[in-house]
Amino acid sequence: MNDEIKSLDDLKEAVADSAVELVQESAPAREPVRDELGRSYATGKRKDAVARVWIKAGSGKVTVNGKELNSYFARPVLQMLINQAFSVAGVAGEFDVNATVKGGGLSGQAGAVKHGISKALQLYEPSLRGPLKAAGFLTRDARVVERKKYGKRKARRSFQFSKR
């Protein structure tokens, strides 16, 4: 950059060179995070549910609280929700999942397991971070039930008004 910039083309080249240098400096390569058994661990949360998820390379078997996926989450919508992370990352049927989940209802638990699987996949194989982040699976959904207020029947619902 010791040369003087005399035209717009020179300016474009100078800016492009400095941008490439900045990108190379600020983006360190991520390392896979695995334990001695070859598993990656992550915690997923949704509403009041908290899921602890371990993944490892395998045949695609999913176990939740010691039960098969089909028996714990009987609704097909919840099963599809959990398998979304694998389909977006393009690794369907390549990982075994062992999850323990507490709190909340079935829908919140399924969302928590999906969040945990997504985070664990990204730790196991850092190259999968891009598609998972673009799909929004690495972001914790912060929506929770609104608290009940005094003088109300629910959070916002009032008691029925009687004029007489």
N, C-alpha and C positions, 0 to 999 in steps of 0.2 A: 504494500500500500504506500510505498515511497513515491510511486509515480503520481504525477498530477492527473486529475480526472478532467478530461477535456470534452468528453461527449457523454451522451446518455448510455451508450453501450459500455463505456468504461465504468460508469457508475453501477450499472446492473451487475457487471462481473465482480466488482469490489463487494457489493452487498451480498451476492450469492456466495462468494468465498467465505465471508465472515459468518453467514448464517450456517453454512455447513460445519464450520469450526465450533460454533455454539452448540449445535445439536450433538456433535460427537462428544463434547465435554460434559453436557448436562444429562445424558442418558447412559448411565452405567448398565452393563449387561446384568440381568437378574440371574441368580443362581437357583437351581431347584432346591427345595427344602424338604428333605425326607429323613425319617428316623432309621434306626438300624434294621428294621424289618421291611424297609422300602415303602413305607406309608407316608402320606401327607395328612396333616390334621388341620382342621379349621372349625370355627364356631359360627353358626348361622343363627340369625334372630329374625323374628317376624311377630308382630303384635306381642303377646305375652309368652310365646314359645321360644325356647332356646334349644338348638340342636348341636350336638358334638358329633363331628363327621370325620371318619378316617377313610381314605381311598388308597387303593393299591392296584397295580396292573393285574388284570384277571379276565374273567369271562362275562362280566356284566351283571353279577349277582348283587342285589340290593337288599340289605337287612336293616330293619328299623326296630329298635327295642327287642331284638332277638327274634322277630317275626319276618317273614318274607314281605316284600313290598305289596303284593296283591292281597295279602290277608290283613296287613295293618291299615293300608289306605285302600279301602274297597272301591271307592268311587273312581272311575276311569279318568275323570278330570284331574284329580289329585295325583294319580300316577303319571299322567302326561306332564303335569306341572314339574314334577321331580325330574323326569327324563329330558325336559327342555334344555337343561344345562349341557347335557352330553350331545344333543343334536345340534345345538348352536356351535359348540366347539368342534363338532365333527369327529367325536371319539365314542360314538354309541357302541356299547357292548365291549369296550376295552378295559373298563375299570370295575373292580369290586368295591362296594360301598358298605361300610358298617357305621350305623348312626344310632345315637341315643338321643331322644328328644323328650323334653319336659315342658309342662305348662301350656296354657292356651287350648284351643280346640283343634280339630283335624285340619282345617284350612290353614290356620296359622302355623301348625306343625309342618305341614307340607311346604309352605313358603320358607320356613326356617331351614328345613333339610335342603331345599334348592339353593338357598343362599350359602349354606355350608359347603355343599358340593362344588359350587362355583368357585368359592374362595380356595378350597383344597385343590381343585384342578389347576388353578392359576399358580399355586405353590408347587405342585408336582411338576408341571410343564409350563414355564414362564411364557412360552410362545403362544399359549392359548389365552393370555390376558386380553389381547386386542379384541377378538370377537366377543368374549364374555363381557367386557366393559362396554362395548358398543351396544350390546343387547340390554345393558342395565342390570345384569345379574350380580355384580359385585357391590352394588349400592344397597345399604340397609334401608328397607322401607320403613320410615319413621312414623307412619300413621298408626296411632293407637286409639283405643276407645276414649271418648271424652268423658270426664268425670261428671257425676251427678251433682247438681247444684241444689242448695236448700230452697224451699218454696216451689220446687218443680217436681213433676212426677218422674222425669228422667233427666237427661242432660239439658234438653231444651223444651221438652214437652211439658206444658202446664196442665194443672188439674182442670177438669171441665168446668166452664163458667156457668153459673146458674143465676139468671136475673131475678127470679122470684123464689 
